[in-house]
Amino acid sequence: MVRTAPISFRIEQGLKNALEEAAKDDMRSVSSMVEKILTTYLREKGYLPKGAAE
């Protein structure tokens, strides 16, 4: 099992509402949705190699 690291940050309420809706539509937790979004972004920008953080 992969070890995870906690992270905490604040966002505007409207952004949180949109995130919760997206997570629900994708049948994910908010945490899982944030991880998916970050992983996709970081791969597209070349900061995260393919196969990492899966």
LUMTISE-274187 format. One record per atom (N, C-alpha, C): residue in three letters; atom name; x, y, z. Coordinates in steps of 0.1 Angstrom, whole numbers, plus 5000, padded with zeros to 4 digits. Atoms other than C-alpha are relative to their C-alpha. Example, Ala and Ser with C-alpha at 12.3 -4.5 7.8 and 13.67 -1.06 7.14 Angstrom:
// residues 2
rokol/semar/X/Y/Z
ALA/N/5009/4988/5000
ALA/CA/5123/4955/5078
ALA/C/5009/5012/5000
SER/N/4991/4989/5000
SER/CA/5137/4989/5071
SER/C/4992/5011/5008
***
This chain:
// residues 54
rokol/semar/X/Y/Z
MET/N/5008/4988/5000
MET/CA/5000/5000/5000
MET/C/5009/5013/5000
VAL/N/4993/4987/5001
VAL/CA/5012/5035/4991
VAL/C/4998/5008/5012
ARG/N/5001/4990/4989
ARG/CA/5019/5059/5020
ARG/C/4995/5013/4994
THR/N/5005/4987/5005
THR/CA/5000/5091/5016
THR/C/5005/5011/5010
ALA/N/4996/4988/4991
ALA/CA/5009/5126/5030
ALA/C/4988/5009/5001
PRO/N/5011/4991/4999
PRO/CA/4983/5149/5044
PRO/C/5004/5014/4995
ILE/N/4998/4986/5005
ILE/CA/4979/5184/5029
ILE/C/4987/5007/5003
SER/N/5011/4992/4996
SER/CA/4956/5212/5040
SER/C/5001/5014/4993
PHE/N/4999/4987/5006
PHE/CA/4947/5244/5022
PHE/C/4985/5006/5000
ARG/N/5013/4993/5000
ARG/CA/4918/5270/5020
ARG/C/4997/5004/4986
ILE/N/5005/4995/5013
ILE/CA/4897/5277/4989
ILE/C/4987/5007/5002
GLU/N/5012/4993/5000
GLU/CA/4868/5299/4981
GLU/C/4988/4990/5000
GLN/N/5012/5009/4998
GLN/CA/4833/5284/4989
GLN/C/4995/4996/4986
GLY/N/5005/5004/5013
GLY/CA/4823/5285/4952
GLY/C/5008/4989/4993
LEU/N/4991/5010/5005
LEU/CA/4853/5265/4942
LEU/C/4998/4987/5007
LYS/N/5002/5012/4992
LYS/CA/4847/5240/4970
LYS/C/4986/4994/4995
ASN/N/5013/5006/5005
ASN/CA/4810/5236/4958
ASN/C/5002/4993/4987
ALA/N/4997/5006/5013
ALA/CA/4822/5230/4923
ALA/C/5007/4987/5001
LEU/N/4992/5012/4998
LEU/CA/4847/5205/4935
LEU/C/4992/4988/5005
GLU/N/5009/5010/4994
GLU/CA/4822/5186/4956
GLU/C/4990/4994/4989
GLU/N/5009/5004/5011
GLU/CA/4798/5185/4926
GLU/C/5007/4991/4990
ALA/N/4992/5008/5009
ALA/CA/4825/5172/4903
ALA/C/5004/4986/5006
ALA/N/4997/5013/4994
ALA/CA/4835/5145/4928
ALA/C/4988/4991/5001
LYS/N/5013/5008/5000
LYS/CA/4799/5134/4932
LYS/C/4997/4994/4987
ASP/N/5003/5004/5013
ASP/CA/4794/5132/4895
ASP/C/5010/4989/4995
ASP/N/4990/5010/5003
ASP/CA/4826/5111/4892
ASP/C/5000/4988/5010
MET/N/5001/5011/4989
MET/CA/4816/5089/4922
MET/C/5013/4999/5007
ARG/N/4988/4999/4993
ARG/CA/4847/5100/4941
ARG/C/4998/5008/5013
SER/N/5000/4991/4989
SER/CA/4855/5115/4974
SER/C/5006/5013/4996
VAL/N/4994/4987/5003
VAL/CA/4866/5152/4974
VAL/C/5015/4998/4999
SER/N/4986/5002/4999
SER/CA/4901/5141/4984
SER/C/5005/4992/4987
SER/N/4997/5007/5012
SER/CA/4902/5116/4955
SER/C/5000/5008/4988
MET/N/5002/4991/5011
MET/CA/4890/5142/4931
MET/C/5012/5010/4999
VAL/N/4989/4990/4999
VAL/CA/4917/5167/4942
VAL/C/5013/4993/4995
GLU/N/4989/5007/5005
GLU/CA/4943/5140/4937
GLU/C/5000/4997/4985
LYS/N/5002/5003/5015
LYS/CA/4930/5131/4902
LYS/C/5004/5013/4993
ILE/N/4998/4987/5007
ILE/CA/4930/5168/4892
ILE/C/5015/5004/5001
LEU/N/4985/4997/4998
LEU/CA/4966/5174/4906
LEU/C/5008/4991/4991
THR/N/4992/5010/5008
THR/CA/4979/5142/4890
THR/C/5000/5003/4985
THR/N/5002/4997/5014
THR/CA/4965/5151/4856
THR/C/5008/5013/4996
TYR/N/4993/4987/5003
TYR/CA/4978/5187/4857
TYR/C/5015/4998/5000
LEU/N/4985/5001/4999
LEU/CA/5013/5177/4869
LEU/C/5006/4991/4989
ARG/N/4995/5008/5011
ARG/CA/5016/5150/4842
ARG/C/5000/5008/4987
GLU/N/5001/4992/5012
GLU/CA/5005/5174/4815
GLU/C/5011/5010/4999
LYS/N/4989/4990/4999
LYS/CA/5031/5199/4826
LYS/C/5014/4995/5001
GLY/N/4987/5006/5000
GLY/CA/5059/5174/4828
GLY/C/5006/4999/5014
TYR/N/4994/5001/4986
TYR/CA/5064/5175/4866
TYR/C/4999/4986/5006
LEU/N/5002/5013/4994
LEU/CA/5052/5140/4872
LEU/C/5001/4990/4988
PRO/N/4998/5010/5011
PRO/CA/5064/5111/4850
PRO/C/4988/4991/4999
LYS/N/5011/5010/5001
LYS/CA/5038/5087/4836
LYS/C/5003/4988/5008
GLY/N/4998/5011/4991
GLY/CA/5033/5058/4860
GLY/C/5002/5004/5014
ALA/N/4998/4995/4986
ALA/CA/5040/5079/4891
ALA/C/4987/5004/5005
ALA/N/5012/4995/4992
ALA/CA/5013/5086/4917
ALA/C/4988/4993/4994
GLU/N/5012/5007/5004
GLU/CA/4989/5059/4905
GLU/C/4994/4992/5011
***
